[in-house]
Amino acid sequence: MKFNPIDHKGISLEDQVMNWSRLNTRPYDKTKVDPYTRTRGILMNSIEVESILFSHQFARHTSDMETKRKLAAVRRIEQQQQKAINWSIPAEETDLEVTLGYEQVAVDLTAFLARNEPDPYVKSALNFALLEDFDHLYRYSNLYQLTEEKSASDIIGDYTEITVGRPTVLEHRHPADDVRRHYAKKTARFVTKLHVMTIIAAEQQTMNFYMNIGDRAEEELARGLYLEIGQVEEQHVTHYESLMDPSMSWLERLLLHEYNECWLYYSLLQNEPDRRVKQLWEKHLDMEIGHLHLAINLMKEHEKRDPLELLPDEMPPIFKFESNVDYVRQILQSQAGFNAFGTEFVSADNIPSDYRYHNHQKKVNAGGAPSEMVIEKIMDEHGNDYRQELAGPHPVEKYRQRQAAAVH
């Protein structure tokens, strides 16, 4: 039987408040944790942070005091949910190790959404940014080898490849070329709306994370890599948020946020091997069902609409963290050389020589790019870069030789 959160009561809001000891979650063992248990936690931390920030913005744009109070009540609970999730990261996991988890999220989340996205334009947007996050994982993995003398495969396992994507140095576009066309809320498939909301949250939190920890690195090269990739993460937030129909009302977006959380917690619950974490996902699902019913009632009260007309009769197919090696290779082979030209994705060979992209590249890359310097340094010190190519040589010939990993 298909799951529909509307058919369940969930936990009433007044029964959701947790005490400090329950929130102070016991961290996982970084040497034993399943890589996808780590990524599930990173994703749901992102989702809760996005919901909190959205709720604050909603509160700043409504004068109705009762709505403000209800948003504040839900927001307080979502703060607790975020703490219970994020506090599972152990102190001995370094910032760079957490970063590798973030980039594994970006690769395997984006690839799964793209594989299952019915809207051709949204799918193309996912595929475009996928290759950029894939390259970020490669650059940070090489930094990890250089600075901590450890293998990134110890963090991400053998689920995700580590090799050249669309080189980071080429990703720095003029801001105007990161704005996309939005889907139409009346005709877009519901799952498309969930996909876009999910990827916005994930990329936004990655941006936030690098904004706050990038300057904690001691090595100048590491600080440079964080600031360079952090800028691209901001581009990705612009890229993805512009896909969402801006004509949706605040209450429509609130409804979508709460349903999206139900969808994700239910999805992760189906594939979580860690019993303790699985109990957390189950608890949070029941809490989010309560939040969803509150959003439904707010829409009925203030917009005099039936929210059920906006929701599907049954939940879309679940999301799953799983290996996407073959899919990523397929996109690498066909789209590694793509660039953005306005709202479209085209071969870089079709970008005019006088286009704004080239002028922007000259400005930001004057004096060199940290993402290239990392590879140059590891090549100098080790004779080769760090890779985990699980399915054979790189699908793009010019990136097969390790000496060709740096772009000149």
Buried (B, 14 or more C-beta within 10 A) or exposed (E): EEBEBBEBEBBEBEEBEBEEEEBEBEBBEBEEBBBBBBBBBBBBBBBBBBBBBBBEEBBEEBEEEEBBEBBEBBBBBBBBBBBBBBBBBBEEBBBBBBBBBBBBBBBBBBBBBBBBBEBEBBBBBBBBBBBBBBBBBBBBBBBBBBBEEBBBBEBBBEBBBBBBBBBBBBBBBBEEBBBBEBBEBEEBBBBBBBBBBBBBBBBBBBBBBBBEBBEEBEEEBBBBBBBBBBBBBBBBBBBBBBBBBEEBEBBBBBBBBBBBBBBBBBBBBEBBEBEEBBEBBBBBBBBBBBBBBBBBEBBBEBBEBEBEEBBBEEBBEBBEBEBBBEBBBBBBEEBBBBBBBEBBBEEBEEBEEEBBBEEBBEEEBEEEBBBBBBBBBBBEEEEEBBBBBBEEEBBBEEBBEBEBBBBE
